[in-house]
């Protein structure tokens, strides 16, 4: 394994040459499909107004349960999975379950991909899981039943989170400290949000869920071609003792940047065997998993609930995605100067606090409630983008992807529960916001107990891991 002076050994490359700019841009582009895939159920799983099938000479109001089939309003959608397979009335539990099954796939992918990436490499896992996401999304278009759709959606979820985390870690290990913060916020997270903003635009013109899914496979096909342009992580290669391959990538980077590499980039005494020690701070992992869970519940619930907000669903979804852009800019500015703990605590508390105020807003003041929801989404989006670098900076190269996968696993438990948080709104309108707000305020306080990594190099061995600061 490499010692902590990896950044010093590669400092001759510079921080922002053609090599770094190229890898930065390509990794960010590979994140776009994750944005619209992860939240596609906002439109595919929405429930149109519906009524019983009745004779033409009899009248009926919409949203009436019956036993003889349903007729769906096609003013907003041509078809959704709800109207395709009649997921209404006694079967209305299947729609939130579909979303939860997708996030079960994400949970499974988080468990498997982290260890696979630490063992077989970031690049291989990135592109294999990107292929899984693309291929199974295409197969999903031809789903003959709700059960098959859910099975395929589960597999898509496995691929979606796996390539996102692998791509994030790959960039964090390639870029210098001065670039990591902007990569984590205005890089991968921003391009995820761009994919998210593309979702309502595509759904507006493609009102049939099968056509919408078909179009979503196209960017993934182009992203697969990036295999020949994105390198493996030299840090990971060194952690596996593959010094020659690591030096070859660094020398190619030096050639692209127009600088001369030293005769020996990584001295032999810089390469060590990986430590088997597992005595990393269990309390920091527990704290992180609780915070990841809380942010994910809030972020996913607010994102998936746009169809229930007052106003046009397409505009609401677009605004929910667009509000992430200023949130990411704020997160980047905070990461540059503020301790990670303070960044997390302030954004979590902001997101949670404004959501608690929604219960005080009269029902006729819909736009005020909508503004508070968007402000809550602003805070939680910023917190989510801060969590990734704050976690990655604490764990060593051999465990980094596993650690992120474990934390992501905890967050996906929150994602699985998020549709049911929304479902509670059918009993009391403000209950989801009260629960989400309370959980995130508590997590904001808990985040003050997390380790601090501001200004510290990425640890390479378990013995170099950051310890909890006072």
N, C-alpha and C positions, 0 to 999 in steps of 0.2 A: 504494500500500500504506500501511497505517496505521503510525504510529510507536508506540513501546512504551508510550505513556501511555493506551492504550485503557481500562485499568482505572480510571485517574484520571478519564477523561472520562465514565465511566458510574457513578462512585462514588455519585452522588446517588440511584441506584436502591436502595441498601442491599444487604445480602448475602443476606437470607432473607425477602423479602416474598412476597405471594401469587403474583406472577409466577414467581419462582424456585421456589417450592414446587410450583406446578402443572407447570412444565416438568420438574422433577426427578422427580415422581411418574410423569408420562406416559412419559418416556424410560425409566425403570426398568421400567415395565410392559411396554414393547415388547421388553425383553430376555428375558422369561420363555420365549417359544417357542424361543429358541436353546438353552436348557438341556436340554430334553427331546429336541429334534431332533438335537443334536450327539452325544448318547450313547445314542440309541435302539437302536443295534446290540447293546448289552449284552443286550437281551431278543430283539430281532428276529433276531439272528444267533447266538443260543445253540444249542448242539447237544444235543438231547434224547438220553437213552439209547435205543439202537436195536439191532435184531437182524435177521437174515435173515428174509425171508418163507419160512415152512416149512409143511408140512402140519400140521393140527390135532393129530394124534396123535404128533408129534415135538417134543421139547424143544430149547431153545437158549438160550444165555446172551445177555444184552444186549451191545451194542458189538462185534458180530461182522461183519466185512466179508464180502460175498458178491457174486455177479454177477446175482442174480435179483430184486433189489429189497429194500426194507427196511420193517420195521414199527417205528414210533416210540412210545415211551412218552408217554402224554398226561397223566401225573400232574402235571407242572409247566406244560406248554404245550398248548394245542389245536393250534397250528401256529406254526412259525417259518419263515424263508426256507430254513433248512437242511432241515427236514422237507418243505417244499413242493417243493423242487427237488433233493432228495437230495444235498446238499453234504457228503457224508461219504466216508470211505475214500479212494479215488483222487481224489475231487473235494473233499477237505477243505480244499485250498488256496484254494478260492473264497470261503470265509467271511471270512478275514482280508483277502483281496483286495477284497471288497465294502466293508469299512471303509476300506481304503486309498484306494479310488476316491472315496469320499465326501470324504476329506481332500485328494485331488487336486483336487476341485471347490473345496474351501476354499482351496487354494493358488492356483488360477486366479482365484478371486474376490478374493483378496488382491492379486494383481498388477493386475487391471483396476480394481477399485472405488476404490482409493486415488487413482489418477489421475483417474478419473471424478468423484470427490467433490471433488477440488481444482479441477476445471474447471467442473462443472455445479452444485455445491452439495451440502452435507451432507444437507439435507432430501430433495431429489429422490432421491438414491442410497439413503437410508435406506428410503424407502417403496417405491420401485421394486423393490429387492432383497427387501424384506419380502414384497411381492406374489409375486415369483418363488418364494421359499421356500414360501409357503403354497399357491400354485396347483400347483406340481410335487409337493409332498407329497401333495396330493389325487389327482393323476393317478397317483402311485406306488401308491396303494391298488389300482388295477386292473391292475397289471403282469402281463402274461401269461407272462413268462419272467424268468429270472435276469438275462439280458443287458439287457433293457429296464429292469428294476429298477435295475441298476447305472448305466445311462445317466441315468435320472431322479434317482438319488441324487447323482450328480455335480453336476447342475444345482442340486439343493437345497443342496448344500454351497457352491456359488458364492454363492447368496443368503444363506445363514446367516451367513457371516463378514462379508459386505459390509455388511449392516444393523447388525451388532454394532459394527464399527469406526466406521461413519459416525455411529451414535447416540452412541458414546463420545466421539468428537471434537466432535460438536455440543454436548454438555453441557459438555465441558471449555472450549469457547470462549464459552459463554454465562455460566457461573457465575464468581463472583469467586474469588480465590485461597483464601479461607477455606472455600469449599464444595467445591472441586475434589477434595481428598483423600477426603472422605467420599463424594462422587459416584463416584469411581473404585473404592472398596472396598465400602462399605456401600450403594452405589447399584447400578450396573450389575452388578458381580460378585455381589453378594448376590442380586439378582433372577435372575441366571443360575442361581445355586445353588438358588433356590426352584423354578425350572423343572426343574432336575435332580432335586430331591426329589420333584417331582410324577411323574416318570417311573416309579419302582418302584410308586408308589401306583396309577397308571393301569394299569401292566402286571399288577399283582396281580389286578385285577378284569377286565381284558381280555386273555385268554390267547391270542387270535388276533392275529397281527401286522397283518393288514389292518384290523381294527377299531381297533387301537391307533393306527395311522397316521391313520385317519379322524378320531379324536378329537383328534389333535394339530393338525389344521388349524383347529379352531374358535377357539382363542385368536388365531391369526394374522389371522383375518377381523375380529375386534373391534379388533385393533391397527391395522389399515388405516384405521379410522375416526378415528384420532388425527391424521391429516393436517391437519384443520381446527383443531387446538389446539396443535400444536408448531410454533414459528417457525423460520425459517432462521437461521443463525448471522450476527449482525451483523458479527462480525470478518471472516468470509469475504466478505460483501457489500462491505465496505470495501476488502478486498484486491482486489476486482474493479472498484473505482471506483464502485460503486452506492450512493452516499452517501444519496440520498433514501430508498431502501428500508431501509437500515440505521437511519436516524433514525426512520423510521415505526415499526419494531419496538421501538426503545428508548422512544419516546414512548408507545406502547401499554402497554409494561411499566411506565412511570412512572404511567400512569393506573390500572393494576391495583394498584400498590403505594400509591396515594394520595399521590404526591409530584409536585412541579412540575418539569418538565424545563426546562433553560435554552433560550433562544431558538435558540442554535446548539450542538448537541451535539458535532458533529465539525467543527472549523474546517477551512477549505480547505487551510491549510498542514499539516494532519495527514494529508492524503491525498496519496500519492506513487505513482509508477509502480513496479510490481513489479521487483525486481532480477533480472537474468538470471544473476547469478553462481552458480556451482555449486561453489565451493571450500570446501564444508563438510567437516568433519573425517571423512575416510574411515575412520580407525581406530576412531572411536566407533561408526560404523555396523557395522563388522566385529565389534567386541566385542558390540554389542547382538544381532546376528543369531545369534552363537554361544550367547549366554545364552538367547535366545528358543527356539532349537532344543532346548537341553538341558531347559529347563523343560517344553516341550511334550511331548517324548518321555516324561518321567516322569509328568506329569499325565495324559496320555491313556492310557498303558499301565496305570497304577494304576486309572484309572476304568473302562477296558474289561475289566480282569481280575477284576472282582468276581464273575463267574460261576464262576471257578476257585477262589475262596477257600473255606475251610471254613465251613459253615453255610448258612443259607437265603439264596438269591440275592437275594430281594426286600429282606430286612433288610440284607444286606451292601451292596447298592446305595444304600439309603436312608442308612445310616451313612456311606458314602463321600461322599454329598452333604452330609449334616448336619455332618460334620467341617469343611467349608469355612466354616461360619458363624463359629465361634470363630477360625478362621484369618483371616478377613476383618476381624473386630474387632481382632485383634492387628495386622494390617497397617495399619489405619487409625490406631491409636495410635502405631505406629512412624513412620508418615509425618508425623505432626504434629510430632515432635521430632527424629527421627534423620535423618542424611544418607541420601540415596537409595542410595548405594553400600553403606553399612553395612546398611541394611534388606535389600537384595538378597543380600549376601554371607552374612548370618546365617541367613536363611530357606532359601536354597539349601543351605548347609552342613548345617543341621538336617535337611532332607528327605533329602539324600544320605547322611548319616552313619548315620541309623537304619536305612535300607534295607540298608546293608552288614552290619548285625548279624543280619539274618534268616538268613544262611547258618550262623550259630552255634546256631540254635534247633533242638533235636531235632524230628523230624517229629510225635511224639505231642503236642507242646506247641503245638497249632494256634492256640489263642487268644492266646498270646504273639506268635506270628508275625503274626496278624491285627492285633493292637494296634500292632505296629511298622509294618505297612503303612499303617494309618490315621494314625499319627504322621508317616510320610513324606509321605502325602497332605496332611496339615495344613501341613507346611513348604512343599511345592511350590505349594499353593493360595495361600498367603500371598505367595510369590514372584511368582506369575503376576499377582496383583492389583496388586502394586507395580510390575511391569514396564510396565503400560499408562501410568500417569501419569509414570513416570520417563522414558519415551520421548517422550510427547506434550509434556512441558515443555521439551524440548531443541530442537525443530524449529519453524521459522516457519510462519505461517498458510498460505502458499501451498504448503508442502511437508508439512504436518503429517499429513494423511491418507495421502499417498504414503509418508511415512516409516513410519507405523504399518503400512500395507499391506505394505511391504517386509519389516519385521521379522516381521509376521504370516506372510508368505510363508515365511520361514525356519523359523518355528515349525511351519508345516504340513508341511514336509518331515519334521520330527520326528514329527508326528501320523501321517503316511503310514507311517513306519517302526515306530510303536508297536505295531501288531498283530503284527509279526514279532518284536519284542522279547518279547512274551508267548509267541509260538510256540516260542521257544527254551527255555521252561520245560518243554516236553515231553521235552527231552534232559537237562536238569539243573535241578531245581526252583528253585534260588536264582540261576541265571544272569541272568535279567532284572533282579533286584534288585541284583546286583553291578554290572552295566553301568549301570543307571540311577543308582545311588548314586555310582559313580565319576565319571560325566559331570557330575553336578550339583555335586559337591564341587569339581571343577576349574572349573566355571562360577562357583561362589561366589568362588573366588580371582580369577578373571578380572574379575568385576564390580567389584572394587576399582579397576580401571583406567578405569571408565566416567566420563563427565563428571558433575559434581554440579550439581543445579538447585534444591536446597532454598532457599526464600525468594526465588527469582528470578521475575520476571514472565514470562508467555508471550512468546517472541520473535515479532515481527511480520515482520521482514525477515531475509534470510539473513545480513546483516552484524551483526544483533543476536543471532545464535545463540550459545548458551553454548559456551565453550571448555573443553577438558579442564582440570580443576583438578589441579595438581601431583602 
